[in-house]
Amino acid sequence: MLTKVYSASIQGIDAFPVTIETDGGAGSIFSIVGLPDTAVKESHLRMVSAITHSGVKFPRRGTTINLAPADIKKEGAAFDLPMAIGVLSAHNMIPSEHLADYMVMGELSLDGSVLPVKGALPMAVKARELGFKRLIVPVENVTEAAVVNKIEVYGVKNLMEAISLISDNSDMQPVRINTRELFAAGIQSFDLDFSEVKGQESVKRAFEVACAGGHNLLMIGSPGSGKSMMAKRIPSILPPLSLAEALETTKIHSVAGKLARGSMLMTSRPFRTPHHTVSPVALVGGGASPMPGEISLAHNGVLFLDEFPEFPRHVLEVLRQPIEDRIITVSRAKYTVNYPASFMLVASMNPCPCGYYGHPTKRCTCAPGAVSRYMNRISGPLLDRIDLQIEIQPVAFDDMADKTPAESSEEIRKRVVAARSIQQLRFQGEKGIHCNAQMNSRLLHKYAWPDEEGLAKLKERMTRLNMSARAFDRILRVARTIADLDNSENVLARHIAEAIGYRSLDRASYGSAF
């Protein structure tokens, strides 16, 4: 008997349907075709043990399983459960009348229990798109998949529960979650707050500007000046995720297997901090079995690179294209996948190898030329793509001893959210543009062009500092954000002046004394 069971697999961050055709014919050969990888081929042994331990005798007649479409490689163990159901139905051991209503996924343990899989959320989205009425997933994935409405989602613990559902002999009820209520109830609480940061008012202002416009930020300061400590507090002042952003972010982390068991919808922006030994593939994504990298895991959030110059240069250079295009295309001989990459880059570094160049009280001990060589570890084109470059000085003793609470993250966040609201209204008719950092040249001329005084100031500084055309665009974007925080319709000279002040590394004299 020939039967069809429906499942799905992951390509990029989206799912594509897979039809598991099973023919229970004569003979004794068991074969799986349709470009299965090793994990799929090994499912035969898992199915035999799981079916046997579930109290059902594994059929010994010949069985052929085809995973369609046959020209796309099938990877992972998520096909175990649907293939087991296909084998049993093809040999008339369970009814097949309702198979067309279900999409099924799950890995089988040898004892018949069903183990969690990666990518349950995008698979659930695809099941709804294709019009399936019901979805069977491992019980650990059920709350993640149930975020998708208009489809009945069942979480099964073992093979027998899945068989009972398909045989219509179960009283199991689908899990239902009101996604909007869940999202609205998601209370964002942060362990770290800017009220704990003493002094550094100018740095906090730079952080506020960066978060208000979605700009990239580089901090240069000596050890102990608070770079990492302040960077970790950035999520507390970022605008909350929208529902669409939360779904997209959750999909990425679901595909990567980063969601905790029983989790549902991500309500906080991601904050990724890869170590400087990270490889280009781990940062960008891809690999033999393509997976999202750190850049995509930071989508709609922050990618924090501490000790920026310690990253290998060839690793840092892979950031250039995602920063501009906000999408990563990984092309290999056997596949091409796209990963979203709209993130806010935050980096920190020492000013020199010893860490004390420009320190107010400690002397730099670096050899002549060491500062320039250290800075040259970061290419000029990459630095040009970082909107705000700020120097951080150590906190004075009087500031550290001051017991007066500093401004809280909640107060800063209110101003950031207000500025973002202005930008959302401004760009509501522009596809793919949501904040000032994403403006192209046309939008810069339309919304960020300064008045005559500001343009003259910008021309004078750019000529004196020999800035690039990309730096010109970056200054205008930052100035537009500063104007939004100022609730100003036009970009004025004072906004341009502040934006220019955030380009510390554009000074030709930086590091020239050593």
C-alpha positions as CSV (number, residue, x, y, z in Angstrom):
1,M,0.0,0.0,0.0
2,L,1.3,3.5,-0.9
3,T,0.7,6.2,1.7
4,K,1.8,9.9,2.1
5,V,2.7,11.6,5.4
6,Y,3.5,15.3,5.4
7,S,6.4,16.9,7.2
8,A,8.8,19.9,6.7
9,S,12.5,20.8,6.7
10,I,14.4,24.0,7.2
11,Q,16.2,26.1,4.5
12,G,17.6,29.3,5.8
13,I,15.1,30.4,8.5
14,D,12.1,29.2,6.6
15,A,10.5,25.8,6.2
16,F,9.7,23.9,3.0
17,P,7.2,21.0,2.8
18,V,8.5,17.4,2.5
19,T,6.1,14.6,1.5
20,I,7.1,11.2,2.9
21,E,5.9,8.6,0.4
22,T,5.9,5.1,1.8
23,D,5.4,1.9,-0.3
24,G,4.9,-1.3,1.7
25,G,5.5,-3.8,-1.1
26,A,6.8,-7.3,-1.3
27,G,10.3,-8.4,-0.5
28,S,12.5,-7.7,2.5
29,I,14.5,-4.6,1.5
30,F,14.1,-1.4,3.5
31,S,15.3,1.7,1.6
32,I,15.1,5.5,2.0
33,V,15.6,7.6,-1.1
34,G,15.2,11.4,-1.8
35,L,18.7,12.7,-0.8
36,P,18.7,11.7,2.9
37,D,21.7,12.5,5.0
38,T,23.3,10.1,7.4
39,A,21.0,11.1,10.3
40,V,17.9,10.3,8.1
41,K,19.4,7.0,6.9
42,E,20.0,5.9,10.5
43,S,16.4,6.5,11.3
44,H,15.6,2.9,10.2
45,L,17.3,1.5,13.3
46,R,15.6,4.1,15.5
47,M,12.2,3.3,14.0
48,V,12.6,-0.5,14.5
49,S,13.5,0.0,18.2
50,A,10.9,2.7,18.8
51,I,8.0,0.7,17.2
52,T,9.0,-2.5,18.9
53,H,9.2,-0.8,22.4
54,S,5.8,0.8,21.7
55,G,4.3,-2.7,21.6
56,V,3.9,-2.9,17.9
57,K,5.6,-5.5,15.7
58,F,7.8,-3.8,13.1
59,P,6.7,-5.0,9.6
60,R,9.3,-7.2,8.0
61,R,8.1,-6.9,4.4
62,G,9.9,-4.6,1.9
63,T,9.5,-0.9,2.4
64,T,10.5,2.0,0.2
65,I,10.4,5.6,1.6
66,N,10.8,8.5,-0.7
67,L,11.4,12.0,0.7
68,A,10.0,14.5,-1.9
69,P,11.1,16.8,-3.4
70,A,13.9,14.3,-4.2
71,D,16.4,17.0,-5.4
72,I,16.8,18.8,-2.0
73,K,19.0,17.2,0.7
74,K,17.0,16.2,3.8
75,E,18.9,16.6,7.1
76,G,18.3,15.8,10.7
77,A,16.3,13.4,12.8
78,A,13.0,15.3,12.6
79,F,11.7,12.8,10.0
80,D,11.8,9.9,12.4
81,L,8.2,10.2,13.6
82,P,6.5,10.9,10.3
83,M,8.5,8.0,8.6
84,A,7.5,5.6,11.4
85,I,3.8,6.6,10.9
86,G,4.3,6.2,7.2
87,V,5.7,2.7,7.6
88,L,2.9,1.6,9.9
89,S,0.2,3.0,7.6
90,A,1.7,1.6,4.5
91,H,1.5,-1.9,6.0
92,N,-2.1,-1.4,7.2
93,M,-1.2,-1.3,10.8
94,I,-2.8,2.1,11.4
95,P,-5.5,3.8,9.4
96,S,-4.5,6.3,6.8
97,E,-7.7,8.2,6.2
98,H,-6.7,11.3,8.2
99,L,-3.0,11.5,7.2
100,A,-3.7,14.4,4.8
101,D,-4.9,16.6,7.7
102,Y,-1.6,16.4,9.6
103,M,1.9,17.7,9.3
104,V,4.2,15.7,11.6
105,M,7.7,16.1,12.9
106,G,9.7,14.6,15.7
107,E,12.8,12.6,16.5
108,L,12.4,9.1,18.0
109,S,14.2,7.7,20.9
110,L,14.9,4.0,21.0
111,D,12.2,3.5,23.7
112,G,9.6,5.2,21.5
113,S,9.6,8.6,23.2
114,V,9.6,11.7,20.9
115,L,12.5,14.1,21.3
116,P,12.4,17.9,20.5
117,V,13.5,19.2,17.1
118,K,14.9,22.5,15.8
119,G,12.7,24.9,13.8
120,A,9.3,24.0,15.1
121,L,8.1,27.6,14.7
122,P,8.9,28.1,11.0
123,M,7.5,24.6,10.4
124,A,4.2,25.5,12.1
125,V,4.1,28.7,10.0
126,K,4.5,26.6,6.8
127,A,1.9,24.1,7.9
128,R,-0.6,27.0,8.3
129,E,0.3,28.5,4.9
130,L,-0.3,25.1,3.2
131,G,-3.7,24.7,4.8
132,F,-3.1,21.8,7.2
133,K,-5.6,21.4,9.9
134,R,-3.4,19.8,12.5
135,L,0.2,19.7,13.5
136,I,2.0,17.1,15.6
137,V,5.2,18.1,17.3
138,P,7.2,16.8,20.3
139,V,5.7,18.0,23.6
140,E,8.8,20.1,24.3
141,N,8.1,22.1,21.1
142,V,4.4,22.5,21.5
143,T,4.3,25.9,23.1
144,E,6.7,27.2,20.5
145,A,4.6,25.9,17.6
146,A,1.3,26.9,19.2
147,V,2.3,30.6,18.9
148,V,1.0,30.2,15.3
149,N,-2.8,30.5,15.3
150,K,-5.4,29.0,13.0
151,I,-4.0,25.5,13.2
152,E,-4.4,22.8,15.9
153,V,-1.1,22.0,17.5
154,Y,-0.7,18.7,19.5
155,G,2.4,17.9,21.6
156,V,3.1,14.2,21.9
157,K,5.4,12.4,24.4
158,N,5.8,9.2,22.5
159,L,5.0,7.3,19.3
160,M,1.9,5.7,20.7
161,E,0.3,9.1,21.4
162,A,0.9,10.1,17.8
163,I,-0.6,6.9,16.5
164,S,-3.6,7.4,18.7
165,L,-4.1,10.9,17.4
166,I,-3.9,9.8,13.7
167,S,-6.1,6.8,14.4
168,D,-8.7,9.2,15.9
169,N,-8.6,7.2,19.2
170,S,-7.3,10.0,21.4
171,D,-9.0,12.6,23.6
172,M,-5.9,14.8,23.5
173,Q,-6.7,18.5,23.1
174,P,-4.7,20.9,21.0
175,V,-2.6,23.6,22.8
176,R,-3.9,27.1,22.1
177,I,-2.0,30.3,22.8
178,N,-3.3,33.8,22.2
179,T,-0.1,35.2,20.7
180,R,-1.1,38.9,21.0
181,E,-2.1,38.5,24.7
182,L,1.1,36.6,25.3
183,F,3.2,39.2,23.7
184,A,1.4,42.1,25.4
185,A,1.9,40.3,28.8
186,G,5.6,39.9,28.2
187,I,7.1,42.1,30.9
188,Q,10.6,43.2,30.1
189,S,12.7,43.2,33.2
190,F,16.4,43.9,33.1
191,D,19.0,42.9,35.7
192,L,21.2,45.8,34.7
193,D,20.3,49.5,34.6
194,F,22.0,52.7,33.7
195,S,21.1,54.1,37.1
196,E,24.0,52.1,38.4
197,V,26.5,53.8,36.1
198,K,28.3,56.6,37.8
199,G,29.4,59.6,35.7
200,Q,30.0,59.1,32.0
201,E,27.2,61.4,31.0
202,S,28.6,62.1,27.5
203,V,28.9,58.3,26.9
204,K,25.4,57.7,28.0
205,R,24.3,60.4,25.6
206,A,26.1,58.6,22.8
207,F,24.4,55.4,23.7
208,E,21.0,57.1,23.7
209,V,21.6,58.5,20.2
210,A,22.8,55.2,19.0
211,C,19.8,53.3,20.3
212,A,17.3,56.0,19.1
213,G,18.5,55.7,15.5
214,G,19.8,52.1,15.4
215,H,23.3,53.3,14.8
216,N,26.5,51.3,15.1
217,L,28.8,52.3,18.0
218,L,32.5,51.9,18.8
219,M,33.9,52.7,22.3
220,I,37.6,53.4,22.8
221,G,38.9,53.6,26.3
222,S,41.5,52.3,28.8
223,P,40.9,49.1,30.9
224,G,38.4,49.7,33.7
225,S,36.7,52.7,32.1
226,G,33.4,50.9,31.9
227,K,33.1,49.9,28.3
228,S,31.7,46.4,28.7
229,M,29.7,47.3,31.8
230,M,27.8,50.0,29.9
231,A,27.4,48.0,26.7
232,K,25.6,45.2,28.7
233,R,23.0,47.8,29.7
234,I,22.1,48.7,26.1
235,P,19.2,46.3,25.8
236,S,17.5,48.1,28.7
237,I,17.1,51.3,26.7
238,L,16.3,49.8,23.3
239,P,12.7,50.0,22.1
240,P,10.6,46.9,22.8
241,L,10.2,44.4,20.0
242,S,7.1,44.6,17.8
243,L,5.1,41.4,17.3
244,A,6.4,41.0,13.8
245,E,10.0,41.4,15.0
246,A,9.4,39.0,17.9
247,L,8.1,36.3,15.5
248,E,11.1,36.7,13.1
249,T,13.6,36.7,16.0
250,T,12.1,33.6,17.5
251,K,12.2,31.8,14.1
252,I,15.9,32.4,13.8
253,H,16.6,31.2,17.4
254,S,14.3,28.2,16.8
255,V,16.2,27.1,13.7
256,A,19.5,27.5,15.5
257,G,18.2,25.4,18.4
258,K,18.8,28.3,20.9
259,L,15.3,28.4,22.4
260,A,14.9,26.9,25.8
261,R,12.5,23.9,26.1
262,G,9.0,25.1,26.7
263,S,9.7,28.6,25.6
264,M,7.2,30.5,23.4
265,L,7.8,33.9,21.9
266,M,11.0,36.0,22.5
267,T,10.0,39.4,24.0
268,S,13.4,40.8,24.6
269,R,15.9,42.0,21.9
270,P,18.8,39.6,21.6
271,F,22.3,40.6,22.9
272,R,25.0,38.4,21.4
273,T,28.6,38.6,22.6
274,P,30.9,36.2,20.6
275,H,34.5,35.7,21.8
276,H,37.3,37.1,19.6
277,T,38.3,33.6,18.7
278,V,35.0,33.1,16.7
279,S,35.4,31.8,13.2
280,P,34.0,33.5,10.1
281,V,31.4,30.7,9.6
282,A,30.3,30.9,13.2
283,L,29.9,34.7,12.8
284,V,28.2,34.7,9.4
285,G,26.4,31.3,9.4
286,G,26.5,28.4,7.0
287,G,28.6,25.3,7.5
288,A,28.1,21.7,6.2
289,S,24.6,21.8,7.7
290,P,23.7,25.5,7.2
291,M,22.8,27.3,10.5
292,P,22.4,31.0,11.4
293,G,25.6,32.6,12.7
294,E,26.1,35.2,15.5
295,I,25.2,38.0,13.2
296,S,21.7,36.6,12.4
297,L,21.2,35.6,16.0
298,A,21.7,39.3,16.8
299,H,18.9,40.2,14.3
300,N,16.7,42.9,15.7
301,G,19.1,43.2,18.6
302,V,22.7,43.9,19.5
303,L,26.0,42.3,18.4
304,F,28.6,43.2,21.0
305,L,32.3,42.7,20.0
306,D,34.5,43.2,23.0
307,E,38.3,43.7,22.4
308,F,37.5,44.6,18.8
309,P,41.1,44.6,17.4
310,E,41.7,41.2,18.8
311,F,39.3,39.6,16.3
312,P,41.2,38.4,13.3
313,R,41.0,40.9,10.5
314,H,39.5,38.4,8.0
315,V,36.7,37.8,10.6
316,L,35.9,41.5,11.0
317,E,35.8,42.1,7.3
318,V,32.8,39.7,6.9
319,L,30.8,42.3,8.8
320,R,31.0,44.9,6.1
321,Q,28.4,43.6,3.7
322,P,25.8,42.6,6.4
323,I,26.1,46.1,8.0
324,E,25.2,47.7,4.7
325,D,22.7,45.2,3.3
326,R,21.2,43.9,6.5
327,I,21.0,40.4,5.0
328,I,23.5,37.6,4.6
329,T,23.5,35.3,1.5
330,V,25.6,32.2,2.2
331,S,26.4,30.5,-1.2
332,R,28.1,27.1,-1.3
333,A,28.4,24.5,-4.0
334,K,25.4,22.6,-2.7
335,Y,23.1,25.3,-1.3
336,T,22.3,29.0,-1.1
337,V,20.5,30.4,1.9
338,N,19.6,33.9,3.1
339,Y,19.7,35.0,6.7
340,P,18.4,38.3,8.0
341,A,21.1,40.5,9.6
342,S,19.5,43.8,10.8
343,F,21.5,44.3,14.0
344,M,23.1,47.1,15.9
345,L,26.9,46.7,16.1
346,V,28.5,47.7,19.4
347,A,32.2,47.3,19.7
348,S,34.8,48.2,22.4
349,M,38.6,48.4,22.3
350,N,41.6,49.8,24.1
351,P,43.3,52.8,22.6
352,C,46.6,51.0,22.3
353,P,48.3,47.6,23.1
354,C,49.1,48.6,26.7
355,G,45.7,50.3,27.1
356,Y,46.7,53.7,28.4
357,Y,47.2,55.9,25.4
358,G,45.5,59.2,26.3
359,H,44.9,58.2,29.9
360,P,44.8,61.2,32.2
361,T,47.0,59.7,34.9
362,K,48.8,56.6,33.6
363,R,51.6,56.8,31.0
364,C,51.4,54.8,27.8
365,T,54.4,52.4,27.5
366,C,53.9,51.4,23.8
367,A,56.7,51.6,21.4
368,P,56.7,54.3,18.7
369,G,54.2,53.5,16.0
370,A,52.4,50.9,18.2
371,V,49.2,52.9,18.4
372,S,48.9,53.3,14.7
373,R,49.6,49.7,14.1
374,Y,47.1,48.7,16.7
375,M,44.4,50.9,15.1
376,N,45.2,49.5,11.7
377,R,44.0,46.1,12.7
378,I,40.6,47.6,11.9
379,S,40.2,48.5,8.3
380,G,39.2,52.0,7.2
381,P,36.1,50.8,5.3
382,L,34.8,49.0,8.5
383,L,35.4,52.0,10.7
384,D,33.5,54.1,8.1
385,R,30.5,51.9,8.7
386,I,30.4,52.6,12.4
387,D,28.4,55.8,12.9
388,L,29.5,56.7,16.4
389,Q,33.1,56.5,17.6
390,I,33.6,57.7,21.1
391,E,36.4,57.9,23.6
392,I,35.8,57.0,27.2
393,Q,37.8,58.3,30.1
394,P,38.0,56.7,33.5
395,V,35.4,57.7,36.0
396,A,36.6,60.3,38.5
397,F,36.7,59.4,42.2
398,D,34.1,62.0,43.1
399,D,31.6,60.5,40.6
400,M,32.2,57.0,41.9
401,A,31.7,58.1,45.5
402,D,28.5,60.1,44.6
403,K,25.5,58.3,46.1
404,T,23.0,60.2,44.0
405,P,21.2,57.8,41.7
406,A,21.9,58.4,38.0
407,E,19.2,58.6,35.4
408,S,17.5,55.2,35.0
409,S,17.2,53.1,31.9
410,E,13.5,53.6,31.9
411,E,13.8,57.4,31.6
412,I,16.3,57.1,28.7
413,R,14.2,54.5,27.0
414,K,11.2,56.8,26.9
415,R,13.2,59.3,24.9
416,V,14.5,56.6,22.6
417,V,11.0,55.2,22.0
418,A,9.7,58.7,21.3
419,A,12.4,59.2,18.7
420,R,11.8,55.8,17.1
421,S,8.1,56.7,16.9
422,I,8.9,59.8,14.9
423,Q,11.0,57.6,12.5
424,Q,8.3,55.0,12.1
425,L,5.9,57.7,10.9
426,R,8.5,59.2,8.7
427,F,9.4,55.9,6.9
428,Q,6.0,54.2,7.0
429,G,5.8,54.3,3.2
430,E,9.4,53.1,2.7
431,K,9.9,49.4,2.2
432,G,12.6,48.0,4.5
433,I,13.4,51.3,6.2
434,H,12.4,51.5,9.9
435,C,15.0,53.8,11.5
436,N,17.5,56.6,10.6
437,A,20.5,54.2,10.4
438,Q,18.8,52.5,7.4
439,M,18.3,55.7,5.3
440,N,19.7,55.7,1.8
441,S,21.0,58.7,-0.1
442,R,17.6,59.7,-1.4
443,L,16.1,59.7,2.1
444,L,19.2,61.6,3.5
445,H,18.6,64.4,1.0
446,K,14.9,64.4,1.8
447,Y,14.9,64.2,5.6
448,A,18.5,64.8,6.9
449,W,19.8,67.7,4.9
450,P,21.1,70.4,7.3
451,D,20.5,74.2,7.1
452,E,23.1,76.5,5.6
453,E,25.0,77.0,8.9
454,G,25.1,73.2,9.5
455,L,26.2,72.5,5.9
456,A,29.0,75.0,6.2
457,K,30.2,73.5,9.5
458,L,30.1,70.0,8.0
459,K,32.1,71.1,4.9
460,E,34.7,72.7,7.1
461,R,35.2,69.7,9.3
462,M,35.1,67.2,6.5
463,T,37.8,69.1,4.5
464,R,40.0,69.5,7.6
465,L,39.7,65.9,8.7
466,N,39.7,64.5,5.1
467,M,36.6,62.4,5.8
468,S,35.2,59.9,3.3
469,A,31.8,60.2,1.5
470,R,30.6,57.3,3.7
471,A,31.5,59.3,6.8
472,F,29.4,62.2,5.3
473,D,26.4,60.0,5.1
474,R,26.9,58.6,8.6
475,I,27.1,62.1,10.1
476,L,23.9,63.1,8.4
477,R,22.1,60.0,9.8
478,V,23.3,60.6,13.3
479,A,22.4,64.3,13.1
480,R,18.9,63.4,12.0
481,T,18.6,61.1,15.1
482,I,19.8,63.9,17.3
483,A,17.2,66.2,15.8
484,D,14.5,63.6,16.5
485,L,15.6,63.4,20.1
486,D,15.4,67.2,20.1
487,N,11.9,67.0,18.6
488,S,13.2,69.2,15.8
489,E,11.8,68.9,12.3
490,N,14.9,70.2,10.7
491,V,18.6,69.3,11.1
492,L,20.3,72.3,12.6
493,A,24.0,73.3,13.0
494,R,24.0,72.1,16.7
495,H,22.9,68.7,15.6
496,I,25.6,68.5,13.0
497,A,28.2,69.6,15.5
498,E,27.2,66.9,18.0
499,A,27.2,64.3,15.2
500,I,30.7,65.3,14.1
501,G,31.9,65.0,17.7
502,Y,31.0,61.3,17.6
503,R,33.7,60.7,14.9
504,S,36.7,60.4,17.2
505,L,38.8,58.2,14.9
506,D,38.4,60.5,11.9
507,R,41.0,62.8,13.4
508,A,44.2,62.6,11.5
509,S,46.1,63.2,14.7
510,Y,44.8,60.2,16.5
511,G,47.7,58.1,17.6
512,S,50.2,60.1,15.6
513,A,52.3,60.9,18.7
514,F,53.3,57.3,19.0
